[in-house]
Amino acid sequence: MVSVKSHKDLLVWQKAMALAAGIYRMSKQMPRTEEYRMTSQLLRAVVSIPANIAEGHARGTRKDYANFISIARGSTAELETLLLLCGEAGLIAQDSVDPLLAGLPVALRRTAPPGAQSESLPARRPPTAS
């Protein structure tokens, strides 16, 4: 098992960062008229995902981490909705949307019931001898 020393070691954070970079690249294709509307919303949502993962991990407790993962999940759902709307509204080509949707971190999609173990939550650490 790999030791998680930093949020940068978390696969879910790495995938969220890659997704954010992809959204930033895609945002350059958006119509200029959407700069302060849809483009701004997309960028806020995607930045929130890795930022909340990092902040939750830095808090140091499973309860705090789970709370921030929940917020990141909400931002993931928001981003998915915005991407679908961009494709439907013709703001970006659907062939640009599909790879981005595929890049949504699976660990942050609400596929399991609330409270189920997720790959985004690190395994419990064994108690340390005092």
N, C-alpha and C positions, 0 to 999 in steps of 0.2 A: 504494500500500500504506500502511495506517495504521500509524503508529509506536506501539509498545507501550512506554509509559513506566512503567506501574504495572499490577499485577494487575487493577485496576479497569477497565482498557482491554480486557481479555480477554473476548470474547463468552461463552466457556464459564463464566467466573466470574460474569458478569452473569446468565446463565440459572440458575446454581446458587443465586444469591442470591434470585432470583424464586421458585424452587422452595422454598427454605427458608421464605420468607415465606408461601407457600401452605400448607406443612405446618404452620407455627405456627397459621395461621387454622383449618385443619382439626382440629388437635389439641384445640381448644376444644369440638369436637363429640363427642370421645371420652368414653366412660363414665368417671365419676369413679373407679370401681374400677380403672381401667387407668392412673391417673396415674403410679404408680411402676413400672409394668410396660411395657406396649406404648407408651404415650405417651412415656415417657422414652427408650425405645429408638429410636423414630422421630425424636425431636428430636436425640439424639446423632448418629445416622447422617446426618441432613440437614445439620447444622451442620458436620460433618466434611468435606463435599464442598467448599464454597467456601473453608473454612479451609485445607485441604491444597493447593488450587490457589494460593491466595495465598502460603502458606509456600514452596511449591516455586518459584514465580516469584521470590520474594525471595532465594532461595539463590544465584541468579545463574549456575548452570551447567546445561547441558542434561541432564546425568546426574541431578543432584538434582531438577530439574523433572520429568523423566520418572518418577522414583521416586515423587514426591508425586502426580503424575497417576495413577499406578498405585494408590496408596492411595485416591485420590478415586474411582477406578473401582470399587474394592472396596466403598466406602461406598455408591456408587450401586446396586450389585447388592444390597447389604444392604437399602437403603431400598425398592427395588422388591419384594423378598421380603416385607418387613414390610407394605407397602401391600396386596399381594395377600392376605396372611393377614388383614389387617383387614377386607377386603371379604368374604373367604370365611367368616370367623368372625362376620360381622354386627356388628362393632364400629363400622363406619361404612358408610353407604350406598354401594353400588357406583358410583352416579352421581357420588359425591364422589371416588372412587378413580381412575376413568378419566382425568379431566383432569390429575390429579397425575402419573399414569404417563406421560401424553403430554408432560408438562413435564420429564421426565428429560432432562438434556442429552445429545443424540445423540452428541456427541463423547466422552462418558464411558462409553457402552455398549460392551461388548466385541463389536463386530460385525466388526472387522477382525482379522486374525491379529496376535499380539504382534509388535511391531517395525515394523508398518506405519505410515506417516505419518498423523497424525491432526490434525484442526483444532484440537485442544487444545494441540498443540505449536507454538510460533511457528516461522516459517521461520528457517533459519540466517541469522545476521547476516553481511554481507560483512566480510572482514577490514579493519581500519582501517589506514591508512598510518601508519607510525611515524616 
